[in-house]
Amino acid sequence: MAQQGAGHTRTAAPRPSLVDLIKVVLRLGPKQINDEIQLAIGQMKTKGIAAGIAAALMVVGLVFLTFLVVALIVAAVAAFGLIFELWAAA
């Protein structure tokens, strides 16, 4: 069996001139820059939200750590209260 599409010849597209290329760059360049800026702004908003959530979680963790330290101090005073007089334990 012979393939009928085996003898394709490529036709070369006409090459645009330098002036045409400059016109295209001047037309599409600002659009490209604006699109890139909008994309960067969107990514920075996403990263900012993630950083804000991380900072909030760190603050909550520090609050719990503070509660833990206060509870340990109270427990230490209570433990010393069993050994010493209460006024000496504090």
C-alpha positions as CSV (number, residue, x, y, z in Angstrom):
1,M,0.0,0.0,0.0
2,A,1.3,3.4,-0.9
3,Q,0.7,6.4,1.3
4,Q,-0.7,9.3,-0.5
5,G,0.4,12.0,2.0
6,A,4.0,11.0,2.0
7,G,5.1,13.7,-0.5
8,H,4.2,16.8,1.4
9,T,6.2,19.9,0.5
10,R,6.4,22.7,3.0
11,T,5.8,26.2,1.8
12,A,7.8,28.8,3.6
13,A,5.9,31.6,5.3
14,P,6.9,35.0,4.2
15,R,9.4,36.5,6.6
16,P,8.2,39.7,8.2
17,S,10.4,42.8,7.8
18,L,12.2,44.5,10.7
19,V,9.6,47.3,10.6
20,D,6.8,44.8,11.0
21,L,8.5,43.2,13.9
22,I,9.1,46.5,15.7
23,K,5.4,47.4,15.2
24,V,4.4,44.1,16.7
25,V,6.7,44.6,19.7
26,L,5.5,48.1,20.2
27,R,1.9,46.9,20.1
28,L,2.3,43.8,22.3
29,G,5.1,45.0,24.6
30,P,3.0,47.2,26.9
31,K,0.3,44.5,27.1
32,Q,2.9,41.9,28.0
33,I,4.3,44.1,30.7
34,N,0.9,44.9,32.2
35,D,0.0,41.2,32.2
36,E,3.3,40.3,34.0
37,I,2.7,43.1,36.6
38,Q,-0.8,41.8,37.3
39,L,0.4,38.3,37.6
40,A,3.1,39.4,40.0
41,I,0.6,41.4,42.1
42,G,-1.7,38.3,42.3
43,Q,1.2,36.1,43.4
44,M,2.3,38.7,46.0
45,K,-1.2,38.9,47.4
46,T,-1.3,35.1,47.8
47,K,2.1,35.1,49.5
48,G,1.1,38.0,51.7
49,I,-2.0,36.2,52.9
50,A,0.0,33.1,53.6
51,A,2.6,35.1,55.6
52,G,-0.2,36.8,57.5
53,I,-1.7,33.5,58.5
54,A,1.7,32.2,59.5
55,A,2.3,35.3,61.7
56,A,-1.1,34.9,63.3
57,L,-0.4,31.3,64.2
58,M,3.0,32.3,65.6
59,V,1.3,34.9,67.8
60,V,-1.2,32.3,69.0
61,G,1.7,29.9,69.8
62,L,3.5,32.6,71.8
63,V,0.4,33.2,73.8
64,F,0.1,29.5,74.6
65,L,3.8,29.5,75.5
66,T,3.3,32.4,77.9
67,F,0.4,30.5,79.5
68,L,2.6,27.5,79.8
69,V,5.4,29.4,81.5
70,V,2.9,31.0,84.0
71,A,1.4,27.6,84.8
72,L,4.9,26.2,85.4
73,I,5.8,29.0,87.7
74,V,2.5,28.5,89.6
75,A,3.2,24.8,89.8
76,A,6.8,25.4,91.1
77,V,5.5,27.8,93.8
78,A,2.9,25.2,94.8
79,A,5.5,22.4,94.9
80,F,7.8,24.6,97.1
81,G,4.8,25.4,99.3
82,L,4.7,21.7,100.2
83,I,8.3,21.8,101.4
84,F,8.7,25.3,102.8
85,E,6.3,27.8,104.4
86,L,4.1,29.4,101.8
87,W,5.6,32.9,102.2
88,A,9.1,31.4,101.6
89,A,8.0,29.5,98.6
90,A,6.8,32.5,96.7
